[in-house]
Amino acid sequence: MVFSSIEFNILPESIKELFLHITITADAAAKPTEQHIELEQMAVKGLLNLSNTKEANKNHISEALVQDAKIKIIDSKCAELLDKLKDSGE
């Protein structure tokens, strides 16, 4: 399920702030890897297989996120909260 901006706007403020915090943290964690990828691509001469390159880039960024200390904390806390919600029948 993907939220539209209208659906997002009806959420309670604390949930919106949590989602925004996670997004901002993820963007910050991904930025160095994205910049490195951009520099590598600018240095490449000739044509690249764009579909393979995009998939590889996505994998590099994803790996950078899961290794980021702040993302690890957020992921752990979200997993704990999700477990509690599932256990309570929510």
N, C-alpha and C positions, 0 to 999 in steps of 0.2 A: 504494500500500500504506500502510495506517495501522497504526501500532504500538499494541497494547494495553499497558496498564500492566505486564502480566506479561512481554510480549516486551521492553519497555523495560528492565525490571529485570534481565534476563539479559545485557544488554550489558555489556562491560567498563567499569569506572569512568570511564576517560578519555573514552570515547565518550558516556556519560551526562552527564558534566560539560560536554563540548563542546555537546551538544544543549541542556542547561539554560542554559549561558552565552549561546548564540544566542537562545534564547527570552527570557531576561531582558533582553538588549540590545535585541531587537526591541520588547518591551513598553515599555521606557524611551523608545525612539525614537518610538513611536506615541502615547504618553501625551499630549503637548501637543496633537497634532492631535485625538485623541479628546475631550479637554477642550474644545477650541475648538468642535467639532461639538456637544457637549452644550450648551454655552452658547448657540450659535446656535439649536438646537432648542427650548430653553426660551424663547427670545425670540420664536419664531414663534407667531403667533396664528392659529387656524383649523386645518383638517385638512391633513395632508401625505399624499402618496402614499408609503406606507411602503416598498413594494418598490423604487421609484426612489430613495428617500432612503437605504435600506440599501445599495444598490449604489453610489450616489455616495459615501457615507461610506467604504465599503470601498476605493474608488478613491483617495480623499483620503489614507487611512491608508497604503495601499500606496505611493503617491507619496512620502509623508513618509519611509517606510522606505528606499526606494531612494536618497533624497538624504542620508540620515544617514551621517556619516563613519565611525562604527564599523561600521555594517552594510556599507558599501562595502568595508571591509577584510576583514570576515568573508566576504563574497561572493567577493571576489577569491581569498582563500586557499582557500576551499572549491572554487572552480573549478579552481585549480591542483592540488589534491589529487585531485579527480575525474578530471582529465586524466591524472595519473600512474597512478591505479588502472586506468583504461581502457587505457592504453598497456601496462601490465604484465599485462593479461589478467585482472585481479581482478574 
